[in-house]
Amino acid sequence: MEEERISVFDIFKIGVGPSSSHTLGPWRAAQQFLVKLSETVGLKNVVSVKVNLYGSLAKTGKGHGTDIAVILGLSGYDPVTIDTSHIDRILAEIAAQETIKLLGEMQISFTPKTDVVFQMKESLPFHPNGLCFTAQCGPLGSHSETYYSIGGGFVIQENQTEDQEVAAVKLPYPVDSAGDLLKWYKATGKSIWELVLENELMWREESLVRKDLLHIWHIMRACIFHGSQTEGTLPGGLYVKRRAAALNKKLLNDRDCLSYEEWLQLIQTSGSGFKYTLDWVSCFALAVNEENASYSRVVTAPTNGAAGVIPAVIQYYVAFCNGKDEGIVRFLLNWQYF
C-alpha cells in the first residue's frame, strides 16, 4: 500500500476557529456531504437534512462551534473565504426563518435546535469525532453519510476506499523521523527548508509555493493585528475578557494605529529591551488565540489550539529582527518537521 504524504499546506490550513477538529473538520465534512448529495440524488430532491454529532463532537461541540460549522458548511460558505464578521447575522437569519439554502442555492426547512442533534451518550466505533448527515429526499428516500474529523482539519468518510483517498505522491526526500532528516542532510548537504521545498515541488511550482506561503503569513499577521485591536469578551457563557488589546494599548502608550504597517512602526519605535520584546511576543500569541476563540479567521499551526505560537514567532522576527519575505518562507518550510 502506497504511503500518503502531506504538504506544508496540509499543516498550515486557513480556516475559522476555534478548533481544527471540532470546527474546521465538521465544516469540511458538511461540504463533502453536499458534493456527495449532488452527485447521487441531486440537491433539488432534498426535502430536509439532519446532522447527528457523536462522541467528542457532541460533548464539547457546542463550545467549539461544531453546530455553527456544519450549518455554515451546508449553507455553502467556505472557511477560507467567508466574511467572519457576518457569521452571527447568517446564523440568526437561519434560526429566525427556520430555513437553510444548501450550497446557497436550494432552500429547505431547517431548524438548528432540532436538526443538529448532540448525541451525548453515543460514540461511533472508528473515532471519537464522528458525525452523520441524513437527507430526506421525498420519493427517493433517505441518503446518509458518516464522516470523522480526525484532527488538524483532516476528514475521512466512513468506509472510504483507496480510490477515494488523496492521490499518493512519491517525494524525493520522504521523512518519517528525525533520523531521516539527518540522513538526507548528510547525503545532500541541503538544509531542512531546502529538503521540504524540494518535496513541495511535487505538488506545485516553486513560485507558487513561495506565493502561497506568504499568503498564509498575511492571514496570520492580519489575525495578529485585528486581535490586538479588538476589545470585549470572548464568546461563550464564561464572559472571559479579551486581554491582547489592553496589553497592546499599554505597550503603545494608548496610541492608535489604522493599519498593520503603522502598527509595526510604532512597535519598533516605542520601546526596547528584553521585557518589552517578550511582552510583545505574548501579545502577538494572545491576539491570535483570542481571534481563534471568537470564530475569526486563523491558520492551523498545526492545529487551531496551537494557532498563536508560530505567528507570534514570525511577527517577532519581522518586528525585532527586520525579517524579510525569504526568511518567512524558510521558517514556514522548516516548521514542516518540527
Secondary structure, DSSP 8 states (H G I E B T S, - for coil): -------HHHHS-EEESS-IIIIIHHHHHHHHHHHHHHHHT-GGG--EEEEEEEEHHHHSHHHHTHHHHHHHHHTT--TTT--GGGHHHHHHHHHHHTEEEETTTEEEE--HHHHEEEETT---SS-SEEEEEEEE-GGG-EEEEEEEEEETTEEEETT--GGGS------SS--SSHHHHHHHHHHH---HHHHHHHHHTTTS-HHHHHHHHHHHHHHHHHHHHHHHH--SB-SSTT--B--HHHHHHHHTTT---SSHHHHHHHHHHS--SHHHHHHHHHHHHHHHHHHHHTT-EEE-SSSGGGTTHHHHHHHHHHHHS---HHHHHHHHHHGGG-
